[in-house]
Amino acid sequence: MAIKEDVAKNAGKLADLTFSLLASCQEKENRLAEQHGLTQAEFRCLRLFSADESLNNKQIAERMGLSPSRLTRIIDGLVKKEYINREIDISDRRNMRVSLSRKGIQIVQLLNKAYVDIHREILEDIDESQHQPLITAMTSLLSALQNWISKT
């Protein structure tokens, strides 16, 4: 009986922590995006790309969990800022291929470096002996969450 009570108690703590962590991560992304003249959605979209990768709009919408019309507005903004190139798929005009422009490759490299730097700063506030256990625990949490998602 005590084990079930501990699991329930820890589940409540985990629920509160993940809720707060999500809000803090969104704030972190928002600040980084604003520093580079991007919306949070544009920032998240750019982070999907590697330098040589080309994605279609359906892949991007799926990865971001967005409707096609919402994604179109995000892509329009990134095209206007000259960070991405888009080409209409000649075999299906509803489809488009999206890739980073030269300027887009540079901003993604800058964003990736800034993102790592932020996490370096965060780790500096945590005792070094806790770094590896933290990474291990977060990896386990992510794996369990992905497993839960695949079941539902």
C-alpha positions as CSV (number, residue, x, y, z in Angstrom):
1,M,0.0,0.0,0.0
2,A,2.8,2.4,0.9
3,I,4.4,1.9,-2.6
4,K,1.2,3.0,-4.3
5,E,1.0,6.0,-2.1
6,D,4.6,7.0,-2.9
7,V,3.9,6.5,-6.7
8,A,0.8,8.7,-6.4
9,K,2.7,11.4,-4.4
10,N,5.6,11.3,-6.8
11,A,3.3,11.4,-9.8
12,G,1.8,14.7,-8.4
13,K,5.3,16.2,-7.9
14,L,6.3,15.1,-11.4
15,A,3.2,16.6,-12.9
16,D,3.8,19.9,-11.2
17,L,7.5,19.9,-12.2
18,T,6.9,19.1,-15.8
19,F,4.2,21.8,-16.0
20,S,6.6,24.4,-14.5
21,L,9.5,23.1,-16.7
22,L,7.4,23.4,-19.8
23,A,6.5,27.0,-19.0
24,S,10.1,27.9,-18.2
25,C,11.3,26.3,-21.4
26,Q,8.8,28.2,-23.4
27,E,9.9,31.4,-21.8
28,K,13.6,30.5,-22.5
29,E,12.7,30.0,-26.2
30,N,10.6,33.2,-26.3
31,R,13.5,35.3,-25.0
32,L,16.0,33.7,-27.4
33,A,13.6,34.2,-30.3
34,E,13.0,37.8,-29.4
35,Q,16.8,38.5,-29.2
36,H,17.0,37.4,-32.8
37,G,13.9,39.2,-34.1
38,L,11.9,36.0,-34.4
39,T,8.6,34.8,-33.1
40,Q,8.7,31.6,-30.9
41,A,7.0,29.7,-33.8
42,E,9.7,30.9,-36.3
43,F,12.4,29.9,-33.8
44,R,10.9,26.4,-33.4
45,C,10.6,26.1,-37.2
46,L,14.2,27.0,-37.9
47,R,15.4,24.6,-35.2
48,L,13.9,21.7,-37.2
49,F,16.4,22.2,-40.0
50,S,20.0,21.0,-40.5
51,A,22.1,23.1,-42.9
52,D,21.6,20.9,-45.9
53,E,18.1,19.6,-45.2
54,S,15.0,20.2,-47.2
55,L,11.6,19.5,-45.7
56,N,8.1,19.6,-47.2
57,N,5.4,21.7,-45.5
58,K,3.6,18.6,-44.4
59,Q,6.7,17.3,-42.5
60,I,7.2,20.6,-40.8
61,A,3.5,21.0,-39.8
62,E,3.5,17.5,-38.4
63,R,6.8,18.0,-36.4
64,M,5.5,21.3,-35.0
65,G,1.9,20.1,-34.5
66,L,0.4,22.9,-36.5
67,S,-2.3,23.3,-39.1
68,P,-1.2,24.0,-42.7
69,S,-2.6,27.5,-42.6
70,R,-0.8,28.4,-39.4
71,L,2.4,26.9,-40.8
72,T,2.0,29.0,-44.0
73,R,2.0,32.2,-42.0
74,I,5.2,31.1,-40.2
75,I,6.9,30.2,-43.5
76,D,5.8,33.5,-45.0
77,G,7.5,35.3,-42.2
78,L,10.7,33.4,-42.5
79,V,10.7,33.9,-46.3
80,K,10.2,37.6,-45.8
81,K,13.2,37.6,-43.4
82,E,15.2,35.7,-46.0
83,Y,15.9,32.8,-43.7
84,I,14.3,30.1,-45.9
85,N,13.6,29.3,-49.5
86,R,10.4,27.6,-50.6
87,E,9.7,25.9,-53.9
88,I,6.3,24.7,-55.0
89,D,6.3,20.9,-55.8
90,I,5.4,20.7,-59.5
91,S,3.8,17.3,-59.0
92,D,1.5,18.6,-56.2
93,R,1.0,22.4,-56.0
94,R,-0.4,22.1,-52.5
95,N,3.1,20.8,-51.4
96,M,6.2,22.9,-51.1
97,R,9.8,22.1,-50.3
98,V,11.4,24.4,-47.7
99,S,15.1,24.8,-47.1
100,L,17.4,27.2,-45.4
101,S,18.9,30.1,-47.3
102,R,22.5,31.1,-46.8
103,K,21.2,33.7,-44.3
104,G,19.1,31.0,-42.7
105,I,22.0,28.6,-42.2
106,Q,23.9,31.4,-40.5
107,I,21.0,32.2,-38.1
108,V,20.4,28.5,-37.3
109,Q,24.1,28.2,-36.4
110,L,23.8,31.3,-34.2
111,L,20.6,30.0,-32.6
112,N,22.1,26.6,-31.9
113,K,25.2,28.1,-30.3
114,A,23.1,30.5,-28.2
115,Y,20.8,27.6,-27.2
116,V,23.8,25.5,-26.0
117,D,25.2,28.6,-24.2
118,I,22.0,29.0,-22.3
119,H,22.1,25.4,-21.2
120,R,25.7,25.8,-20.2
121,E,24.7,28.8,-18.0
122,I,21.8,26.7,-16.5
123,L,24.2,23.8,-15.7
124,E,26.6,26.3,-14.0
125,D,23.8,26.8,-11.4
126,I,23.7,23.0,-10.7
127,D,26.4,21.2,-8.7
128,E,28.7,19.5,-11.2
129,S,28.2,16.2,-9.5
130,Q,24.5,16.4,-10.4
131,H,25.1,17.0,-14.2
132,Q,25.3,13.3,-15.3
133,P,22.5,12.1,-13.0
134,L,20.3,14.9,-14.3
135,I,21.0,14.0,-17.9
136,T,20.3,10.3,-17.1
137,A,17.1,11.1,-15.4
138,M,15.9,13.5,-18.1
139,T,16.8,10.8,-20.8
140,S,14.7,8.3,-18.8
141,L,11.8,10.7,-18.5
142,L,11.9,11.5,-22.2
143,S,12.0,7.8,-23.1
144,A,9.0,7.0,-20.8
145,L,7.1,10.0,-22.1
146,Q,7.7,8.9,-25.7
147,N,6.7,5.4,-24.8
148,W,3.4,6.7,-23.2
149,I,2.7,8.8,-26.3
150,S,3.2,5.8,-28.6
151,K,0.6,3.7,-26.6
152,T,-2.1,6.4,-26.9
